[in-house]
Amino acid sequence: MVKTPSVGQVMTGDVVKAHPDTSVKELIRLLTGHRISGLPVVDDDDKVVGVVSRTDLTRLPGDGAGGLVGRLTAGALMTTPAVTVHPEQ
């Protein structure tokens, strides 16, 4: 019988994350710089409150950094609620 590994056995330990007030520019830098497709958005207690993906960013209008997009944050773009699991699962 093949044993299914736990989440803790396959998860990344050093998670790239954002806060609700993280700018779109910084989100793009994090996603491209770390070559990831999405990241969790965490509150001040490091609790996951949402998720932002590259797809969320590609849906934004191309109005430049000075327009609406330049004022948006991870908190405005994130998908909620975030589905989370624990390492022992």
PyMOL commands that place a pseudoatom at each C-alpha (Angstrom):
pseudoatom trace, name=CA, resn=MET, resi=1, chain=A, elem=C, hetatm=0, pos=[0.000, 0.000, 0.000]
pseudoatom trace, name=CA, resn=VAL, resi=2, chain=A, elem=C, hetatm=0, pos=[1.331, 3.438, -0.962]
pseudoatom trace, name=CA, resn=LYS, resi=3, chain=A, elem=C, hetatm=0, pos=[1.259, 5.931, 1.883]
pseudoatom trace, name=CA, resn=THR, resi=4, chain=A, elem=C, hetatm=0, pos=[0.128, 9.440, 0.953]
pseudoatom trace, name=CA, resn=PRO, resi=5, chain=A, elem=C, hetatm=0, pos=[2.594, 12.073, 2.214]
pseudoatom trace, name=CA, resn=SER, resi=6, chain=A, elem=C, hetatm=0, pos=[1.381, 14.705, 4.663]
pseudoatom trace, name=CA, resn=VAL, resi=7, chain=A, elem=C, hetatm=0, pos=[1.156, 18.371, 3.714]
pseudoatom trace, name=CA, resn=GLY, resi=8, chain=A, elem=C, hetatm=0, pos=[4.176, 19.046, 5.930]
pseudoatom trace, name=CA, resn=GLN, resi=9, chain=A, elem=C, hetatm=0, pos=[6.263, 16.604, 3.907]
pseudoatom trace, name=CA, resn=VAL, resi=10, chain=A, elem=C, hetatm=0, pos=[5.637, 18.378, 0.604]
pseudoatom trace, name=CA, resn=MET, resi=11, chain=A, elem=C, hetatm=0, pos=[5.039, 22.028, 1.520]
pseudoatom trace, name=CA, resn=THR, resi=12, chain=A, elem=C, hetatm=0, pos=[7.444, 24.912, 1.108]
pseudoatom trace, name=CA, resn=GLY, resi=13, chain=A, elem=C, hetatm=0, pos=[8.779, 26.113, 4.440]
pseudoatom trace, name=CA, resn=ASP, resi=14, chain=A, elem=C, hetatm=0, pos=[9.872, 29.618, 3.407]
pseudoatom trace, name=CA, resn=VAL, resi=15, chain=A, elem=C, hetatm=0, pos=[6.629, 31.081, 2.069]
pseudoatom trace, name=CA, resn=VAL, resi=16, chain=A, elem=C, hetatm=0, pos=[6.615, 34.311, 0.066]
pseudoatom trace, name=CA, resn=LYS, resi=17, chain=A, elem=C, hetatm=0, pos=[3.692, 36.354, 1.377]
pseudoatom trace, name=CA, resn=ALA, resi=18, chain=A, elem=C, hetatm=0, pos=[2.112, 39.783, 1.240]
pseudoatom trace, name=CA, resn=HIS, resi=19, chain=A, elem=C, hetatm=0, pos=[0.085, 41.950, 3.600]
pseudoatom trace, name=CA, resn=PRO, resi=20, chain=A, elem=C, hetatm=0, pos=[-3.264, 43.560, 2.738]
pseudoatom trace, name=CA, resn=ASP, resi=21, chain=A, elem=C, hetatm=0, pos=[-1.542, 46.936, 2.201]
pseudoatom trace, name=CA, resn=THR, resi=22, chain=A, elem=C, hetatm=0, pos=[1.067, 45.559, -0.246]
pseudoatom trace, name=CA, resn=SER, resi=23, chain=A, elem=C, hetatm=0, pos=[0.981, 47.522, -3.526]
pseudoatom trace, name=CA, resn=VAL, resi=24, chain=A, elem=C, hetatm=0, pos=[0.314, 46.019, -6.957]
pseudoatom trace, name=CA, resn=LYS, resi=25, chain=A, elem=C, hetatm=0, pos=[3.853, 46.990, -7.982]
pseudoatom trace, name=CA, resn=GLU, resi=26, chain=A, elem=C, hetatm=0, pos=[5.276, 45.022, -5.040]
pseudoatom trace, name=CA, resn=LEU, resi=27, chain=A, elem=C, hetatm=0, pos=[2.975, 42.056, -5.764]
pseudoatom trace, name=CA, resn=ILE, resi=28, chain=A, elem=C, hetatm=0, pos=[4.295, 41.928, -9.328]
pseudoatom trace, name=CA, resn=ARG, resi=29, chain=A, elem=C, hetatm=0, pos=[7.878, 42.119, -8.045]
pseudoatom trace, name=CA, resn=LEU, resi=30, chain=A, elem=C, hetatm=0, pos=[7.285, 39.271, -5.573]
pseudoatom trace, name=CA, resn=LEU, resi=31, chain=A, elem=C, hetatm=0, pos=[5.541, 37.003, -8.080]
pseudoatom trace, name=CA, resn=THR, resi=32, chain=A, elem=C, hetatm=0, pos=[8.027, 37.516, -10.901]
pseudoatom trace, name=CA, resn=GLY, resi=33, chain=A, elem=C, hetatm=0, pos=[11.120, 37.669, -8.700]
pseudoatom trace, name=CA, resn=HIS, resi=34, chain=A, elem=C, hetatm=0, pos=[10.312, 34.373, -7.009]
pseudoatom trace, name=CA, resn=ARG, resi=35, chain=A, elem=C, hetatm=0, pos=[8.816, 32.782, -10.148]
pseudoatom trace, name=CA, resn=ILE, resi=36, chain=A, elem=C, hetatm=0, pos=[5.584, 31.888, -8.400]
pseudoatom trace, name=CA, resn=SER, resi=37, chain=A, elem=C, hetatm=0, pos=[1.994, 32.075, -9.617]
pseudoatom trace, name=CA, resn=GLY, resi=38, chain=A, elem=C, hetatm=0, pos=[0.365, 33.160, -6.376]
pseudoatom trace, name=CA, resn=LEU, resi=39, chain=A, elem=C, hetatm=0, pos=[0.938, 34.028, -2.767]
pseudoatom trace, name=CA, resn=PRO, resi=40, chain=A, elem=C, hetatm=0, pos=[-0.959, 34.221, 0.505]
pseudoatom trace, name=CA, resn=VAL, resi=41, chain=A, elem=C, hetatm=0, pos=[-2.000, 37.535, 2.011]
pseudoatom trace, name=CA, resn=VAL, resi=42, chain=A, elem=C, hetatm=0, pos=[-1.527, 37.530, 5.788]
pseudoatom trace, name=CA, resn=ASP, resi=43, chain=A, elem=C, hetatm=0, pos=[-2.647, 39.820, 8.597]
pseudoatom trace, name=CA, resn=ASP, resi=44, chain=A, elem=C, hetatm=0, pos=[-0.459, 41.204, 11.394]
pseudoatom trace, name=CA, resn=ASP, resi=45, chain=A, elem=C, hetatm=0, pos=[-0.768, 37.885, 13.257]
pseudoatom trace, name=CA, resn=ASP, resi=46, chain=A, elem=C, hetatm=0, pos=[0.502, 35.995, 10.167]
pseudoatom trace, name=CA, resn=LYS, resi=47, chain=A, elem=C, hetatm=0, pos=[-2.957, 34.474, 9.640]
pseudoatom trace, name=CA, resn=VAL, resi=48, chain=A, elem=C, hetatm=0, pos=[-3.856, 33.861, 5.986]
pseudoatom trace, name=CA, resn=VAL, resi=49, chain=A, elem=C, hetatm=0, pos=[-6.707, 36.186, 5.009]
pseudoatom trace, name=CA, resn=GLY, resi=50, chain=A, elem=C, hetatm=0, pos=[-6.629, 35.766, 1.230]
pseudoatom trace, name=CA, resn=VAL, resi=51, chain=A, elem=C, hetatm=0, pos=[-4.655, 34.815, -1.869]
pseudoatom trace, name=CA, resn=VAL, resi=52, chain=A, elem=C, hetatm=0, pos=[-3.412, 36.881, -4.828]
pseudoatom trace, name=CA, resn=SER, resi=53, chain=A, elem=C, hetatm=0, pos=[-2.466, 35.196, -8.107]
pseudoatom trace, name=CA, resn=ARG, resi=54, chain=A, elem=C, hetatm=0, pos=[-0.922, 36.283, -11.391]
pseudoatom trace, name=CA, resn=THR, resi=55, chain=A, elem=C, hetatm=0, pos=[-4.373, 35.800, -12.899]
pseudoatom trace, name=CA, resn=ASP, resi=56, chain=A, elem=C, hetatm=0, pos=[-5.781, 38.411, -10.505]
pseudoatom trace, name=CA, resn=LEU, resi=57, chain=A, elem=C, hetatm=0, pos=[-3.163, 40.863, -11.770]
pseudoatom trace, name=CA, resn=THR, resi=58, chain=A, elem=C, hetatm=0, pos=[-3.718, 40.118, -15.470]
pseudoatom trace, name=CA, resn=ARG, resi=59, chain=A, elem=C, hetatm=0, pos=[-7.380, 41.064, -15.070]
pseudoatom trace, name=CA, resn=LEU, resi=60, chain=A, elem=C, hetatm=0, pos=[-6.461, 44.624, -14.088]
pseudoatom trace, name=CA, resn=PRO, resi=61, chain=A, elem=C, hetatm=0, pos=[-6.907, 47.430, -16.620]
pseudoatom trace, name=CA, resn=GLY, resi=62, chain=A, elem=C, hetatm=0, pos=[-3.678, 48.776, -18.090]
pseudoatom trace, name=CA, resn=ASP, resi=63, chain=A, elem=C, hetatm=0, pos=[-4.001, 52.324, -16.761]
pseudoatom trace, name=CA, resn=GLY, resi=64, chain=A, elem=C, hetatm=0, pos=[-0.438, 52.648, -15.464]
pseudoatom trace, name=CA, resn=ALA, resi=65, chain=A, elem=C, hetatm=0, pos=[0.950, 53.131, -11.993]
pseudoatom trace, name=CA, resn=GLY, resi=66, chain=A, elem=C, hetatm=0, pos=[-0.609, 56.582, -11.600]
pseudoatom trace, name=CA, resn=GLY, resi=67, chain=A, elem=C, hetatm=0, pos=[-4.176, 55.415, -12.175]
pseudoatom trace, name=CA, resn=LEU, resi=68, chain=A, elem=C, hetatm=0, pos=[-6.474, 53.166, -10.200]
pseudoatom trace, name=CA, resn=VAL, resi=69, chain=A, elem=C, hetatm=0, pos=[-4.133, 50.192, -10.482]
pseudoatom trace, name=CA, resn=GLY, resi=70, chain=A, elem=C, hetatm=0, pos=[-1.350, 52.206, -8.863]
pseudoatom trace, name=CA, resn=ARG, resi=71, chain=A, elem=C, hetatm=0, pos=[-3.548, 52.708, -5.804]
pseudoatom trace, name=CA, resn=LEU, resi=72, chain=A, elem=C, hetatm=0, pos=[-4.822, 49.130, -5.462]
pseudoatom trace, name=CA, resn=THR, resi=73, chain=A, elem=C, hetatm=0, pos=[-3.455, 46.821, -2.797]
pseudoatom trace, name=CA, resn=ALA, resi=74, chain=A, elem=C, hetatm=0, pos=[-3.358, 43.102, -2.121]
pseudoatom trace, name=CA, resn=GLY, resi=75, chain=A, elem=C, hetatm=0, pos=[-6.328, 43.557, 0.208]
pseudoatom trace, name=CA, resn=ALA, resi=76, chain=A, elem=C, hetatm=0, pos=[-8.450, 44.878, -2.658]
pseudoatom trace, name=CA, resn=LEU, resi=77, chain=A, elem=C, hetatm=0, pos=[-7.382, 42.166, -5.108]
pseudoatom trace, name=CA, resn=MET, resi=78, chain=A, elem=C, hetatm=0, pos=[-7.173, 39.065, -2.946]
pseudoatom trace, name=CA, resn=THR, resi=79, chain=A, elem=C, hetatm=0, pos=[-9.521, 36.134, -3.216]
pseudoatom trace, name=CA, resn=THR, resi=80, chain=A, elem=C, hetatm=0, pos=[-11.243, 35.304, 0.053]
pseudoatom trace, name=CA, resn=PRO, resi=81, chain=A, elem=C, hetatm=0, pos=[-11.762, 33.237, 2.007]
pseudoatom trace, name=CA, resn=ALA, resi=82, chain=A, elem=C, hetatm=0, pos=[-8.447, 31.464, 1.686]
pseudoatom trace, name=CA, resn=VAL, resi=83, chain=A, elem=C, hetatm=0, pos=[-8.593, 27.691, 2.003]
pseudoatom trace, name=CA, resn=THR, resi=84, chain=A, elem=C, hetatm=0, pos=[-5.779, 26.484, 4.258]
pseudoatom trace, name=CA, resn=VAL, resi=85, chain=A, elem=C, hetatm=0, pos=[-4.525, 23.143, 5.531]
pseudoatom trace, name=CA, resn=HIS, resi=86, chain=A, elem=C, hetatm=0, pos=[-2.242, 22.178, 8.413]
pseudoatom trace, name=CA, resn=PRO, resi=87, chain=A, elem=C, hetatm=0, pos=[1.137, 20.426, 8.024]
pseudoatom trace, name=CA, resn=GLU, resi=88, chain=A, elem=C, hetatm=0, pos=[-0.090, 17.220, 9.668]
pseudoatom trace, name=CA, resn=GLN, resi=89, chain=A, elem=C, hetatm=0, pos=[-2.937, 16.800, 7.180]
for i in range(1, 89): cmd.bond("trace and resi %d" % i, "trace and resi %d" % (i + 1))
show_as sticks, trace
zoom trace
